[in-house]
């Protein structure tokens, strides 16, 4: 993994999670050493986070976000800040809701996929941070 930081500024509307997918394609091209499982778990968590922000934070004026992704020897890290109103978010470990529930899976899914999920309100912005350490690869049995 090379030490690299990349950033994306996007606004919804007109942008949506496709902009984040395209951005992550560039991140993976610049970091070919990221393992497939780490990439899949991190990307799924980050797309879920971006989708939640877009869905729940978009008011009449929409929402503007700055997404930064860093990869280093300690793993993958992302910071997503948005211009939405404070949502009174309190992060606790969450279990998946029942199979018939129609909502409430986003935060639980993100927490299951990454090692750390944080939220704080900084200078009139919501700041979400996720981190994922590299998965240790075990050698195949002899």
Backbone as JSON, one array per atom type, in Angstrom:
{
  "sequence": "XXXXXXXXXXXXXXXXXXXXXXXXXXXXXXXXXXXXXXXXXXXXXXXXXXXXXXXXXXXXXXXXXXXXXXXXXXXXXXXXXXXXXXXXXXXXXXXXXXXXXXXXXXXXXXXXXXXXXXXXXXXXXXXXXXXXXXXXXXXXXX",
  "N": [[0.84, -1.17, 0.0], [0.64, 2.15, -0.89], [1.5, 5.28, 0.6], [-0.97, 7.5, 0.34], [-3.19, 10.19, -0.38], [-6.34, 11.06, -1.41], [-8.87, 13.24, -2.67], [-12.31, 14.2, -3.0], [-14.76, 16.42, -4.09], [-18.16, 16.76, -3.91], [-21.6, 17.37, -4.81], [-24.98, 16.91, -3.97], [-28.24, 17.24, -5.08], [-26.4, 17.51, -8.21], [-24.89, 15.19, -8.09], [-24.39, 11.73, -7.12], [-24.11, 8.5, -5.49], [-22.69, 7.29, -7.5], [-20.62, 8.99, -8.22], [-18.92, 8.64, -6.08], [-18.28, 5.93, -6.36], [-16.84, 6.05, -8.82], [-14.72, 7.7, -8.04], [-13.5, 6.03, -6.12], [-12.59, 3.99, -7.78], [-10.39, 5.23, -8.95], [-8.82, 5.53, -6.67], [-8.25, 2.84, -6.05], [-6.82, 2.09, -8.32], [-4.53, 3.6, -7.95], [-3.53, 2.37, -5.76], [-2.66, -0.49, -5.89], [-1.9, -2.52, -4.18], [-3.76, -2.94, -2.2], [-5.67, -5.31, -0.57], [-8.15, -7.57, -1.91], [-10.4, -8.27, -0.28], [-10.24, -6.27, 1.73], [-10.57, -3.98, 0.16], [-13.17, -4.41, -0.9], [-14.77, -4.51, 1.46], [-14.24, -1.98, 2.62], [-15.04, -0.24, 0.55], [-17.77, -0.89, 0.3], [-18.71, -0.1, 2.84], [-18.11, 2.65, 2.74], [-19.62, 3.53, 0.54], [-22.18, 2.99, 1.51], [-22.22, 4.78, 3.66], [-21.98, 7.26, 2.28], [-24.34, 7.13, 0.77], [-26.25, 7.18, 2.83], [-25.78, 9.75, 3.88], [-26.43, 11.35, 1.65], [-29.13, 10.61, 1.29], [-30.39, 11.17, 3.81], [-29.55, 13.71, 4.5], [-29.99, 15.53, 2.54], [-31.52, 18.43, 2.01], [-33.76, 21.0, 0.94], [-31.87, 22.52, -0.42], [-30.0, 20.66, -1.06], [-26.93, 18.82, -0.52], [-23.51, 19.33, 0.17], [-20.46, 17.66, -0.09], [-17.23, 16.7, 1.14], [-14.97, 14.31, 0.44], [-12.35, 12.42, 1.63], [-9.83, 10.07, 1.11], [-7.44, 7.99, 2.49], [-4.64, 5.91, 2.2], [-2.41, 3.82, 3.9], [0.29, 2.22, 5.69], [-1.11, 1.41, 7.91], [-3.64, 0.92, 7.04], [-6.83, 1.61, 5.51], [-8.45, 4.74, 5.34], [-11.11, 7.01, 5.68], [-12.62, 10.2, 5.38], [-15.58, 11.89, 5.53], [-17.1, 14.82, 5.07], [-19.94, 16.89, 5.51], [-22.43, 19.35, 4.54], [-24.87, 19.34, 5.77], [-27.54, 19.9, 8.16], [-27.01, 19.51, 11.69], [-27.51, 16.27, 12.88], [-27.99, 15.14, 15.31], [-26.7, 12.76, 15.87], [-25.85, 9.77, 17.46], [-23.47, 7.47, 17.91], [-23.52, 4.11, 18.52], [-22.67, 0.7, 19.17], [-24.38, -1.23, 16.91], [-26.9, -3.63, 16.3], [-27.98, -5.68, 13.57], [-31.18, -4.91, 12.27], [-34.37, -6.64, 12.49], [-35.29, -9.11, 10.0], [-37.54, -8.28, 8.58], [-37.59, -5.58, 8.82], [-37.6, -2.33, 7.39], [-35.71, -0.38, 7.38], [-32.73, 1.0, 8.94], [-30.39, -0.44, 8.75], [-28.02, 0.66, 7.82], [-25.94, 1.99, 9.51], [-25.28, -0.18, 11.16], [-24.35, -2.01, 9.25], [-22.11, -0.64, 8.23], [-20.53, -0.54, 10.56], [-20.03, -3.25, 10.86], [-18.33, -3.77, 8.76], [-16.01, -2.2, 8.9], [-13.22, -1.2, 11.02], [-13.46, 1.03, 12.59], [-15.83, 3.57, 13.16], [-16.63, 6.88, 13.25], [-18.3, 9.88, 14.35], [-18.62, 13.37, 14.3], [-19.45, 16.77, 15.03], [-18.19, 19.51, 13.44], [-17.3, 22.8, 13.1], [-19.82, 23.65, 11.87], [-20.25, 21.51, 10.19], [-20.96, 18.1, 9.45], [-18.92, 15.44, 10.29], [-17.79, 12.45, 9.26], [-15.96, 9.54, 9.92], [-14.21, 6.72, 8.81], [-12.3, 3.75, 9.36], [-10.18, 1.1, 8.35], [-8.2, -1.56, 9.14], [-5.58, -3.41, 7.5], [-6.42, -6.67, 6.4], [-5.05, -9.54, 7.79], [-3.29, -11.86, 5.91], [-3.45, -15.23, 5.78], [-1.11, -17.86, 5.33], [-1.59, -20.51, 2.95], [-2.63, -23.79, 4.04], [-0.14, -26.32, 4.58]],
  "CA": [[0.0, 0.0, 0.0], [1.41, 3.38, -0.9], [0.89, 6.37, 1.36], [-1.6, 8.39, -0.62], [-4.45, 10.79, 0.02], [-7.1, 11.59, -2.54], [-10.08, 13.91, -2.21], [-13.39, 14.43, -3.95], [-15.81, 17.35, -3.7], [-19.37, 16.48, -4.69], [-22.85, 17.95, -4.31], [-26.17, 16.17, -4.36], [-28.01, 16.9, -6.47], [-26.74, 16.44, -9.15], [-24.08, 13.99, -7.89], [-24.91, 10.67, -6.28], [-23.06, 7.56, -5.1], [-21.87, 6.94, -8.66], [-19.41, 9.82, -8.15], [-18.04, 8.01, -5.09], [-17.76, 4.71, -7.01], [-15.82, 6.45, -9.8], [-13.58, 8.18, -7.26], [-12.82, 4.88, -5.52], [-11.86, 3.29, -8.85], [-9.09, 5.91, -9.05], [-8.06, 5.2, -5.45], [-7.75, 1.46, -6.16], [-5.78, 2.07, -9.36], [-3.31, 4.18, -7.37], [-3.13, 1.54, -4.62], [-2.93, -1.87, -6.29], [-1.55, -3.45, -3.11], [-4.86, -3.13, -1.26], [-6.27, -6.63, -0.76], [-9.51, -7.59, -2.46], [-11.38, -8.23, 0.8], [-10.19, -4.94, 2.34], [-11.16, -3.04, -0.8], [-14.61, -4.64, -0.97], [-15.4, -4.12, 2.72], [-14.11, -0.54, 2.78], [-15.87, 0.42, -0.46], [-19.17, -1.09, 0.66], [-18.99, 0.76, 3.98], [-18.06, 4.05, 2.33], [-20.78, 3.79, -0.32], [-23.34, 3.02, 2.4], [-22.14, 6.05, 4.39], [-22.32, 8.34, 1.35], [-25.77, 7.01, 0.44], [-27.01, 7.66, 3.98], [-25.65, 11.21, 3.94], [-27.21, 11.91, 0.55], [-30.55, 10.36, 1.52], [-30.93, 11.77, 5.02], [-29.08, 15.07, 4.73], [-30.35, 16.41, 1.43], [-32.7, 19.26, 2.19], [-34.15, 21.7, -0.29], [-30.68, 22.98, -1.13], [-29.06, 19.57, -1.29], [-25.82, 18.69, 0.41], [-22.17, 19.32, -0.43], [-19.59, 16.78, 0.69], [-15.82, 16.53, 0.82], [-14.56, 12.96, 0.79], [-10.91, 12.18, 1.54], [-9.45, 8.69, 1.38], [-6.01, 7.82, 2.7], [-4.16, 4.54, 2.41], [-1.05, 3.77, 4.42], [0.62, 0.91, 6.25], [-2.1, 1.09, 8.93], [-4.9, 0.56, 6.42], [-7.61, 2.56, 4.73], [-9.13, 5.72, 6.18], [-11.9, 7.97, 4.92], [-13.32, 11.26, 6.09], [-16.65, 12.46, 4.71], [-17.74, 15.94, 5.76], [-21.09, 17.37, 4.74], [-22.99, 20.64, 4.93], [-26.22, 19.17, 6.29], [-27.77, 20.27, 9.54], [-26.63, 18.49, 12.67], [-28.59, 15.3, 12.97], [-28.1, 14.55, 16.64], [-26.27, 11.37, 15.72], [-25.11, 9.13, 18.54], [-23.04, 6.16, 17.41], [-23.32, 3.0, 19.46], [-22.66, -0.55, 18.42], [-25.75, -1.57, 16.54], [-27.17, -4.94, 15.71], [-28.84, -5.61, 12.4], [-32.6, -5.01, 12.62], [-35.03, -7.86, 12.04], [-35.3, -9.28, 8.55], [-38.68, -7.6, 7.97], [-37.42, -4.13, 8.97], [-37.36, -1.65, 6.12], [-34.62, 0.58, 7.5], [-31.92, 0.83, 10.14], [-29.25, -1.33, 8.54], [-26.85, 1.37, 7.34], [-24.87, 2.14, 10.5], [-24.88, -1.53, 11.58], [-23.56, -2.59, 8.16], [-20.81, 0.05, 8.21], [-19.76, -0.99, 11.73], [-19.61, -4.64, 10.64], [-17.34, -3.84, 7.68], [-14.77, -1.47, 9.19], [-12.77, -1.29, 12.4], [-13.84, 2.22, 13.33], [-16.75, 4.56, 12.59], [-16.79, 8.01, 14.17], [-19.06, 11.04, 13.89], [-18.53, 14.57, 15.13], [-19.88, 18.02, 14.4], [-17.04, 20.41, 13.47], [-17.46, 24.02, 12.3], [-21.06, 23.62, 11.08], [-20.23, 20.37, 9.26], [-20.94, 16.74, 9.99], [-17.7, 14.76, 9.85], [-17.84, 11.0, 9.44], [-14.66, 8.94, 9.67], [-14.13, 5.27, 8.91], [-10.95, 3.19, 9.21], [-10.1, -0.36, 8.24], [-6.84, -2.1, 9.12], [-5.46, -4.48, 6.51], [-6.68, -8.03, 6.88], [-3.88, -10.41, 7.71], [-3.49, -12.97, 4.98], [-2.82, -16.43, 6.31], [-0.6, -18.73, 4.27], [-2.4, -21.72, 2.78], [-2.09, -24.92, 4.8], [0.87, -27.11, 3.85]],
  "C": [[0.89, 1.23, 0.0], [0.71, 4.42, -0.05], [0.33, 7.36, 0.36], [-2.9, 8.93, -0.05], [-5.09, 11.37, -1.23], [-8.38, 12.19, -1.99], [-11.04, 14.15, -3.35], [-14.38, 15.41, -3.33], [-17.02, 17.02, -4.55], [-20.58, 17.08, -4.01], [-24.01, 17.12, -4.83], [-27.39, 17.03, -4.06], [-26.96, 17.83, -7.11], [-25.98, 15.14, -8.88], [-24.8, 12.98, -7.01], [-23.78, 9.69, -5.97], [-22.22, 7.1, -6.28], [-20.57, 7.74, -8.66], [-18.41, 9.21, -7.17], [-17.45, 6.72, -5.66], [-16.62, 5.05, -7.97], [-14.55, 6.94, -9.11], [-12.79, 7.01, -6.67], [-12.09, 4.04, -6.56], [-10.47, 3.9, -9.02], [-8.21, 5.59, -7.84], [-7.46, 3.81, -5.58], [-6.68, 1.35, -7.23], [-4.46, 2.6, -8.82], [-2.75, 3.33, -6.23], [-3.38, 0.06, -4.93], [-2.61, -2.91, -5.21], [-2.65, -3.68, -2.09], [-5.53, -4.47, -1.58], [-7.72, -6.55, -1.21], [-10.57, -7.51, -1.36], [-11.42, -6.85, 1.45], [-10.86, -3.91, 1.45], [-12.68, -3.18, -0.82], [-15.32, -4.17, 0.3], [-15.39, -2.61, 2.9], [-15.03, 0.2, 1.8], [-17.35, 0.28, -0.13], [-19.56, -0.18, 1.81], [-19.05, 2.23, 3.57], [-19.24, 4.42, 1.43], [-22.05, 3.87, 0.53], [-23.37, 4.34, 3.18], [-22.54, 7.21, 3.49], [-23.8, 8.31, 0.99], [-26.64, 7.51, 1.59], [-26.96, 9.18, 4.08], [-26.52, 11.85, 2.87], [-28.71, 11.77, 0.83], [-31.1, 11.16, 2.69], [-30.55, 13.22, 5.22], [-29.5, 16.04, 3.64], [-31.64, 17.14, 1.75], [-33.06, 19.9, 0.87], [-32.94, 22.13, -1.1], [-29.68, 21.89, -1.43], [-27.97, 19.56, -0.23], [-24.52, 18.68, -0.37], [-21.26, 18.54, 0.5], [-18.15, 16.88, 0.21], [-15.43, 15.16, 1.35], [-13.05, 12.85, 0.59], [-10.64, 10.74, 1.92], [-7.93, 8.63, 1.45], [-5.71, 6.33, 2.84], [-2.72, 4.62, 2.89], [-0.82, 2.39, 5.03], [-0.38, 0.46, 7.31], [-3.46, 0.76, 8.35], [-5.52, 1.67, 5.6], [-8.39, 3.46, 5.68], [-9.9, 6.66, 5.28], [-12.53, 8.97, 5.86], [-14.33, 11.85, 5.12], [-17.28, 13.57, 5.52], [-18.85, 16.47, 4.87], [-21.67, 18.63, 5.35], [-24.39, 20.54, 5.51], [-26.32, 19.67, 7.72], [-27.31, 19.15, 10.46], [-27.81, 17.54, 12.86], [-28.76, 14.69, 14.35], [-27.7, 13.09, 16.65], [-25.49, 10.92, 16.95], [-24.76, 7.73, 18.04], [-22.84, 5.2, 18.58], [-23.24, 1.75, 18.61], [-24.09, -0.97, 18.16], [-25.81, -2.98, 15.99], [-28.05, -4.73, 14.48], [-30.29, -5.71, 12.86], [-33.16, -6.33, 12.08], [-35.15, -7.9, 10.52], [-36.47, -8.59, 7.86], [-38.6, -6.08, 8.11], [-37.07, -3.52, 7.62], [-36.23, -0.64, 6.19], [-33.78, 0.23, 8.73], [-30.71, -0.06, 9.98], [-27.94, -0.59, 8.25], [-25.7, 1.44, 8.33], [-24.37, 0.77, 10.94], [-24.0, -2.19, 10.51], [-22.17, -1.96, 8.13], [-19.95, -0.45, 9.37], [-19.27, -2.43, 11.56], [-18.45, -4.75, 9.65], [-16.01, -3.17, 7.98], [-14.43, -1.6, 10.68], [-13.23, -0.11, 13.24], [-14.77, 3.09, 12.5], [-16.92, 5.64, 13.64], [-17.62, 9.1, 13.5], [-18.8, 12.18, 14.86], [-19.02, 15.76, 14.33], [-18.74, 19.01, 14.57], [-17.33, 21.6, 12.55], [-18.64, 23.95, 11.34], [-21.07, 22.52, 10.02], [-20.31, 19.07, 10.05], [-19.69, 16.07, 9.43], [-17.79, 13.29, 10.26], [-16.47, 10.44, 9.09], [-14.77, 7.43, 9.8], [-12.68, 4.84, 8.71], [-11.05, 1.68, 9.17], [-8.64, -0.77, 8.16], [-6.77, -3.2, 8.07], [-5.73, -5.84, 7.14], [-5.41, -8.85, 6.73], [-4.2, -11.58, 6.79], [-2.73, -14.17, 5.52], [-2.31, -17.28, 5.16], [-1.48, -19.97, 4.15], [-1.78, -22.87, 3.57], [-1.15, -25.76, 3.94], [0.35, -28.48, 3.48]]
}
